[in-house]
Amino acid sequence: MSDSLSLTLPDEAATAAFAQRLGAVLQPGMVVFLHGDLGAGKSTLVRALLRSLGVTGAIKSPTYTLVEPYVISGIYFYHFDFYRFVDPDEWLDAGFDEYLNGSAVALIEWPERAGELLPRPDLELSLSWPVDATSTGRVLTLSASTATGKKCLDQIAPTR
């Protein structure tokens, strides 16, 4: 059982293929943190994930609304974006703690802006640009911090 995995996503098709693998292993109650600089592809990855799960309508970035809900096969998926948070207490003030009731999947961009108020994530996804300036795409590092997250990571890891 592995606690982390690093993948190269050279293009949008690779991102969509990874998102489909991830979507197949997410379970109600899971919390997924997404890290990365502005423009690193966090919302693009979430959009591909939601598309792979069957969302056909508009998939908006929650940058201004802070959360966008989606219901897929009776399961709520909440896509949060806390980039605009100034104070971690905004998480509590907004009542978002009630969204994490064990029956939904929470996909949280900029989780560090909510400080220590968030629950421990099952998975953390970090997107960055390759170190090599001639490379394209993104580097995706996945880390699991719970048994559920580790199980998911093992299921999506490429076979060697």
C-alpha positions as CSV (number, residue, x, y, z in Angstrom):
1,M,0.0,0.0,0.0
2,S,1.5,3.3,-1.1
3,D,1.0,6.7,0.6
4,S,1.9,8.8,-2.4
5,L,2.1,8.8,-6.2
6,S,3.4,11.2,-8.8
7,L,2.1,11.3,-12.4
8,T,2.8,13.4,-15.4
9,L,-0.3,14.7,-17.2
10,P,1.1,15.9,-20.5
11,D,-2.2,17.3,-21.9
12,E,-5.9,17.7,-21.3
13,A,-6.6,14.1,-22.6
14,A,-4.3,12.7,-19.9
15,T,-5.9,14.9,-17.3
16,A,-9.4,13.6,-18.4
17,A,-8.2,10.0,-18.3
18,F,-6.8,10.4,-14.8
19,A,-10.0,12.2,-13.6
20,Q,-12.0,9.2,-14.9
21,R,-9.8,6.8,-12.8
22,L,-10.2,9.0,-9.8
23,G,-13.9,9.3,-10.2
24,A,-14.3,5.6,-10.2
25,V,-12.8,5.2,-6.7
26,L,-14.3,8.2,-4.8
27,Q,-16.8,7.3,-2.1
28,P,-19.3,9.3,-0.1
29,G,-17.7,10.9,2.9
30,M,-14.3,11.5,1.2
31,V,-12.5,14.8,1.4
32,V,-10.1,15.7,-1.4
33,F,-7.8,18.7,-1.2
34,L,-6.5,20.3,-4.4
35,H,-3.3,22.3,-4.2
36,G,-1.5,24.3,-6.8
37,D,-0.7,27.8,-8.0
38,L,-3.2,29.9,-9.9
39,G,-3.7,28.3,-13.3
40,A,-2.1,25.0,-12.3
41,G,-5.3,23.1,-13.4
42,K,-7.2,22.4,-10.2
43,S,-10.6,23.5,-11.6
44,T,-9.8,21.8,-14.9
45,L,-9.2,18.5,-13.1
46,V,-12.4,18.8,-11.1
47,R,-14.3,19.7,-14.3
48,A,-12.9,16.6,-16.0
49,L,-13.8,14.5,-12.9
50,L,-17.4,15.7,-12.9
51,R,-17.7,15.1,-16.6
52,S,-16.4,11.6,-16.2
53,L,-19.1,11.0,-13.6
54,G,-21.8,12.1,-16.0
55,V,-22.4,15.8,-15.4
56,T,-23.5,17.3,-18.7
57,G,-24.5,20.8,-17.8
58,A,-22.4,23.8,-17.0
59,I,-19.6,23.2,-14.5
60,K,-18.7,26.6,-13.1
61,S,-15.6,27.4,-11.0
62,P,-16.7,28.3,-7.5
63,T,-14.2,31.1,-7.2
64,Y,-16.9,33.6,-6.5
65,T,-19.7,31.4,-5.1
66,L,-17.3,29.5,-2.9
67,V,-19.1,26.2,-3.5
68,E,-20.9,24.5,-6.4
69,P,-23.0,21.4,-5.7
70,Y,-23.6,18.5,-8.0
71,V,-25.7,15.5,-7.5
72,I,-24.5,12.4,-9.3
73,S,-26.3,9.1,-8.8
74,G,-27.8,10.4,-5.6
75,I,-24.4,11.4,-4.1
76,Y,-23.6,15.1,-3.5
77,F,-20.3,16.4,-4.8
78,Y,-19.3,19.8,-3.4
79,H,-16.6,21.7,-5.3
80,F,-15.2,24.3,-2.9
81,D,-12.8,27.1,-3.8
82,F,-11.5,29.1,-0.8
83,Y,-9.0,31.3,-2.8
84,R,-10.9,34.5,-1.7
85,F,-11.0,33.6,2.0
86,V,-9.2,36.2,4.1
87,D,-9.8,34.5,7.5
88,P,-10.2,30.8,8.2
89,D,-13.3,31.6,10.2
90,E,-15.1,32.3,6.9
91,W,-15.4,28.5,6.6
92,L,-17.5,28.4,9.8
93,D,-19.3,31.6,9.1
94,A,-20.5,30.2,5.8
95,G,-21.8,27.0,7.5
96,F,-19.7,24.8,5.2
97,D,-18.9,22.4,8.0
98,E,-22.4,21.1,7.6
99,Y,-21.7,20.1,4.0
100,L,-19.1,17.5,5.3
101,N,-21.6,15.1,6.8
102,G,-20.1,11.8,5.7
103,S,-22.6,11.4,2.8
104,A,-21.0,13.7,0.3
105,V,-17.7,14.0,-1.6
106,A,-15.9,17.3,-0.9
107,L,-13.4,18.6,-3.5
108,I,-11.6,21.6,-1.9
109,E,-9.3,24.1,-3.8
110,W,-7.1,26.3,-1.6
111,P,-7.8,24.4,1.6
112,E,-5.0,26.1,3.4
113,R,-7.1,29.3,3.4
114,A,-9.5,27.6,5.8
115,G,-6.6,26.8,8.2
116,E,-7.0,24.0,10.7
117,L,-10.8,24.1,10.6
118,L,-11.1,21.5,7.8
119,P,-11.2,17.8,8.5
120,R,-8.1,15.7,7.5
121,P,-8.3,14.9,3.8
122,D,-8.5,11.4,2.5
123,L,-6.5,12.5,-0.6
124,E,-4.4,15.5,-1.4
125,L,-3.8,16.3,-5.1
126,S,-1.0,18.8,-5.9
127,L,-0.6,20.1,-9.4
128,S,2.5,21.9,-10.6
129,W,4.4,22.6,-13.8
130,P,7.3,20.3,-14.8
131,V,10.7,21.5,-13.6
132,D,12.0,21.0,-17.2
133,A,11.1,24.2,-19.1
134,T,10.7,22.2,-22.3
135,S,8.1,19.8,-20.9
136,T,4.4,20.5,-21.2
137,G,1.4,19.6,-19.1
138,R,1.4,19.2,-15.3
139,V,2.9,17.1,-12.6
140,L,0.3,15.6,-10.3
141,T,1.3,14.4,-6.9
142,L,-1.3,12.4,-4.9
143,S,-0.9,11.8,-1.2
144,A,-3.2,9.7,1.0
145,S,-3.6,10.4,4.7
146,T,-6.4,8.0,5.7
147,A,-7.0,4.3,5.1
148,T,-9.8,5.2,2.6
149,G,-7.4,7.5,0.8
150,K,-4.7,4.8,0.6
151,K,-7.2,2.3,-0.8
152,C,-8.2,4.8,-3.5
153,L,-4.6,5.6,-4.3
154,D,-3.8,1.9,-4.7
155,Q,-6.8,1.5,-7.0
156,I,-5.7,4.4,-9.3
157,A,-2.0,3.7,-9.3
158,P,-0.7,2.5,-12.7
159,T,0.2,-1.2,-12.7
160,R,3.8,-1.7,-12.9
